[in-house]
Amino acid sequence: MRWEAQLFPDPVIPPSQTAYGVNLSNPAFPSTGKLPNDVTMFQPRLGLAWDALKNGKSVIRANWGIYNAQQNMLTQVGAITTNGVQQQTLFSGDVPGGFVGATGFDTAGPTWPNPIIPAALPPGTFPFQPGVTVFDRNYKNPRIYTANFGFTQELAPDWAGYLDLTWSKGVYLTRFVDPNTGSTVVFPANGDTVSYTGPAPFPNLGSITNTQSSAHSLYRGMTVGIRKRFSHAVQMEANYVLSEDLDDDSNERDPFSFRYFNRFNFRKDYTFSDRDSRHKFNLYAYTKLPAGFEFSGRIQAHTAQPITDNPLGTGTGTPCSPNNSLTRVVNGVDCGRNHLRKDNGFFTFDWRALRPFHFGDRYALTPMVEMFNTFNNRNNVNPLVTPGLFNFDGFLRQGVGDPLQAQLALKFTF
């Protein structure tokens, strides 16, 4: 049994003194203005290993457990500082209350490099409809329920085959939602989200980033592999993974965007996650060669990951086809989230060769050569989007992958 707690700091500005202070008495407002502590993270775990045939050659392993996650600081800080007093979201445009349009319509917006200088406000007042960030009053830390079953069988001396089955369900996953919209949903003819009409429930505020724990995920995977212990100058392992990774929000610590299609129906987004890769293959080998040489190699491969839009398409052909998926909804047809696959299938063969030269018992000089992506595969990371200035989606790189690279090294040990 494991127990954890996460105690959040209190806001620097009391919630009653923020731009949303007047809304706290409204039971429809989603937050108390504070970050809810979570002291209920009880995480029981159980594991077993069983020599099924009592011959030391067949082993069954199984485990089950609950795992909670800590909320990241980037998400916390938004709810502490973006309160309409310390920070707020300001906007410009041809609308009353736009930053430079505070005196009316048809006022030009700011242009580079002119600075944006907010006008001074009387004490106790707030900007027109400031955007704020809050934590939902029912927020809970993310929780994962996971189970694994494994069977290992000796095939020959130093050789073993194995099968692993993994099931992992995520609940209370973080989702960012704007509740300050109208209640009437308008389905687009072409677009990535629905729009809303009708009065906003909190007209004194602009966009509200409400940090919820309403997202879900499910991972199911099977791994089949073979392993050879080091003997006769050779060690190796190879495995194949068949998996399915589902969720209704693949947000990874990105508190700056709303990723849902319709805030009144999150189930419309339940499908393959952004991380899903149906097939994976891995191989590693190490061997000692004649004349003191050593060689190791690694092969990694996986199939492409999902994506919703293809901005490189022509917009022609059957709706929802790769060529006609400029947006999620095409000609009134909801193609669904992540219905396409990126051009980011991955394959790489990396290797290293070396030859140590020993001088007595204490010194060795080892020249080595290493090569990565030996066949110069494209290995696009995400070729369908333009890299953003900031990226918090969990994929730290976008664009093209690494080219063939080689390096020489000389290592001296003593």
Buried (B, 14 or more C-beta within 10 A) or exposed (E): EEEBEBEBEEBEBEBEEBBBBBBBEEEEBBBEBBBBEBEEBEBEEEEEEEEEEEEEEBBBBBBBBBBBBEBEEEBBBBBBBBBBBEBBBBBBEEEEBBBBBBEEEEBEEEEEEEEEEEEEEEEEEBBBBBBBBBBBBEBBBBBBBBBBBBBBBBEEEBBBBBEBBBBBBBBBBBBBBBBBBEEEBEEBEBBBBBEBEEEBBBEBBBBBBBBBBBBBBBBBBEBEBBBBEEEEEEBBBBBBBEBBBBBBBBBBEBBEEBBBBBBEEBEBBBBBBBBBBBEBBBBBBBBEEEEEEBEBBBBBBBBBBBBBBBEEBEBEEEBBBBEBBBBBBBEEBBBBBBBBBBBBBBBBBBBBBBBBEEEEEEEBBBEBEBBBBBEEBBBBBBBBBEEEEEBBBEBEEBEEBEEEEEEEEEEEEE
